[in-house]
Amino acid sequence: MSDVDFMKPMVVAALEFHGGMATLVEVAKYIWEHHQNDLKDAGDLYYRWQYVMRWSATHLRHDGRMLPAKDCEHGVWALA
């Protein structure tokens, strides 16, 4: 499993927790508060997780699970 595939469910869970829409910071806080042990156990991902979180969002947009960035306020992520 790629790091992006590992993190995609975390991003979705964070957005669902916030009613389907959240800022990047809210997503990061949710992931850290709920998955920090998973991240610590994931080797080098621990040092790159916020970067991978952003790539996961890009992949979720390409998959049609998140709205395109142009359809959201700056800095806000939303489920489709």
PAGUNU-92503 format. One record per residue (C-alpha): residue number from 1; x, y, z. Coordinates in nm, 4 decimals. Example, Ala and Ser with C-alpha at 12.3 -4.5 7.8 and 13.67 -1.06 7.14 Angstrom:
<atoms>
ATOM  resi         x         y         z
ATOM     1    1.2300   -0.4500    0.7800
ATOM     2    1.3670   -0.1060    0.7140
</atoms>
This chain:
<atoms>
ATOM  resi         x         y         z
ATOM     1    0.0000    0.0000    0.0000
ATOM     2    0.1325    0.3418   -0.0912
ATOM     3    0.1587    0.6203    0.1649
ATOM     4   -0.1104    0.8109   -0.0250
ATOM     5   -0.3473    0.5127   -0.0106
ATOM     6   -0.2684    0.4757    0.3605
ATOM     7   -0.3666    0.8378    0.4285
ATOM     8   -0.6706    0.8773    0.2016
ATOM     9   -0.9125    0.7205    0.4551
ATOM    10   -0.7737    0.9511    0.7248
ATOM    11   -0.8431    1.2579    0.5120
ATOM    12   -1.1955    1.1360    0.4356
ATOM    13   -1.2597    1.0640    0.8052
ATOM    14   -1.1400    1.4119    0.9000
ATOM    15   -1.3695    1.5736    0.6449
ATOM    16   -1.6639    1.3591    0.7513
ATOM    17   -1.5983    1.4526    1.1157
ATOM    18   -1.6233    1.8199    1.0175
ATOM    19   -1.9459    1.7756    0.8237
ATOM    20   -1.7858    1.7217    0.4823
ATOM    21   -1.5827    2.0414    0.4706
ATOM    22   -1.2779    2.1604    0.6646
ATOM    23   -0.9664    2.3707    0.6411
ATOM    24   -0.6339    2.2044    0.5768
ATOM    25   -0.5348    2.2817    0.9375
ATOM    26   -0.8526    2.1203    1.0739
ATOM    27   -0.7821    1.8087    0.8677
ATOM    28   -0.4216    1.7960    0.9915
ATOM    29   -0.5292    1.8407    1.3548
ATOM    30   -0.7890    1.5642    1.3233
ATOM    31   -0.5379    1.3249    1.1687
ATOM    32   -0.2774    1.3976    1.4344
ATOM    33   -0.5275    1.3668    1.7210
ATOM    34   -0.6770    1.0399    1.5935
ATOM    35   -0.3895    0.8710    1.4079
ATOM    36   -0.0611    0.9850    1.5572
ATOM    37    0.0245    0.6312    1.6711
ATOM    38   -0.0472    0.4982    1.3206
ATOM    39    0.1800    0.7674    1.1783
ATOM    40    0.4562    0.6954    1.4294
ATOM    41    0.4398    0.3258    1.3375
ATOM    42    0.4540    0.4014    0.9635
ATOM    43    0.8300    0.4554    0.9462
ATOM    44    0.9465    0.7476    0.7348
ATOM    45    0.5882    0.8592    0.6767
ATOM    46    0.5991    1.0084    1.0262
ATOM    47    0.8364    1.2760    0.8942
ATOM    48    0.6400    1.3410    0.5742
ATOM    49    0.2766    1.2893    0.6694
ATOM    50    0.1544    1.6455    0.6114
ATOM    51    0.3053    1.6444    0.2626
ATOM    52    0.1478    1.3046    0.1910
ATOM    53   -0.1835    1.4292    0.3322
ATOM    54   -0.1880    1.6974    0.0615
ATOM    55   -0.1086    1.4426   -0.2109
ATOM    56   -0.3849    1.2223   -0.0726
ATOM    57   -0.6277    1.5107   -0.1189
ATOM    58   -0.5090    1.5515   -0.4781
ATOM    59   -0.5733    1.1834   -0.5439
ATOM    60   -0.9153    1.2040   -0.3766
ATOM    61   -1.0001    1.4934   -0.6081
ATOM    62   -0.8921    1.2912   -0.9123
ATOM    63   -1.1032    0.9996   -0.7823
ATOM    64   -1.4061    1.2310   -0.7554
ATOM    65   -1.4316    1.1894   -0.3770
ATOM    66   -1.3351    1.5510   -0.3052
ATOM    67   -1.4403    1.8680   -0.4818
ATOM    68   -1.1810    2.0329   -0.7044
ATOM    69   -0.9868    2.3099   -0.5313
ATOM    70   -1.1352    2.5668   -0.7744
ATOM    71   -1.4825    2.4827   -0.6376
ATOM    72   -1.3897    2.5576   -0.2733
ATOM    73   -1.2801    2.8583   -0.0757
ATOM    74   -0.9036    2.8999   -0.0559
ATOM    75   -0.7639    2.6585    0.2032
ATOM    76   -1.0890    2.4613    0.2399
ATOM    77   -1.1258    2.0971    0.1414
ATOM    78   -1.4671    1.9411    0.0779
ATOM    79   -1.6074    1.6002    0.0004
ATOM    80   -1.7901    1.5644   -0.3280
</atoms>
